[in-house]
């Protein structure tokens, strides 16, 4: 009886060890600037986080932030947990909200 209980507990432990925890939540926030020398992204909440994406993406982000006037777009990023703490490894421009035309009253 004791042997059977131990086997059940071992099976339960093996099953538990195979489960993966849910991924940590990702935070989306606006990028307001960059520090090219340190390869850091400045966020709207004034945090400076390392950019962990490819060099080409960092160059593209630099160009997007340099735009002026009507061409300048809101740039958002995803903050995720990296090996050394929070980091930014992707960015995007959100789709503008779609406006719905008011429904015409039926007559």
N, C-alpha and C positions, 0 to 999 in steps of 0.2 A: 504494500500500500504506500509506504514511504517512497519507494523507488518510482512508482507511477506519478506521485505528486511532484517529485523532482524533475521527471521527464516533462511533465506538463509545464512546469515553471521554466525549464530550459527552452521549450518550444515557444512559449510566450515571450521570452527574452529575445530569441532569434527573430521573431516576427517584429517586435518592437524596434530592434536594431536596424531592420531593413527599412523602416519608415523614415522619410525625409521630412525635416521641419519645413514649414511654409517659408517661402522666400521673404526676406525682410521687406517692409513696405518701402516704396520709392516715393520720394518727394519731388514735386515739380515746382520750380521757382524761376523767376525772371533773371536773366543775365544782364547786368548793367555795365560791365567793363571787363577788361582782362589785364593781367600783368604778364607781358610777353617774356620778360627776363626770367621769371620764376615759373612760367607756364601755369599760372593760376587764373581762375575765373572769379570775378567779383559779382556777388549776388545782390539782389534787391534788399536783402536783410543785412547787408554789409559784411557777410562772411566771405572769406577768400578760401576757395577750395582748389586742390590740384585738378588739372584736366588730364584724365587718364586715357583719352581717345588717341587716335592716330595723328601724326603730324599734319597730314593733309586736312583733317577735320579742324584742327586748331588754326591752321592758316585760313580756312574758309570762315570760321567763326570771327577771326580778326577782320577779314574783309567785310563781313556783314555788320559788325559793330562800327566800322569806319564810315558806313553810308550815312548820308545826311538828307534832310528834307523829307519829302513824301515817300522816297524809296526806303527809308529806315523802317524796319519791321520789329515787332516785339519778338524777342528771342527767349525762349524758355529752355530749361535743361532739366534733366533728371538727376537727382542726387541719390547715390546709392552707397552702400557700405563697401569699402574696398579693404585691402589687407592692412592698410595703415590708417583707417578711419574713413570719414565721408569723402567722396570724390565725385567729380562730374565726368561722365564718359560719353554722353550724347546730348545733343541739343536739337531744337526744332522750332519752327514758327507755327504757332497755333492757327488753325483755320478760323477765319473771321466768323462771328456768329451769323447764322442765316436768319434774315428777317422774314417773317411770314407776312404776306399781304393780308390786311383785314378781310374777313369773309364779307361778301356783299350780302346785304339783307335780302331775303326772299320776299317777293311781292305777290 
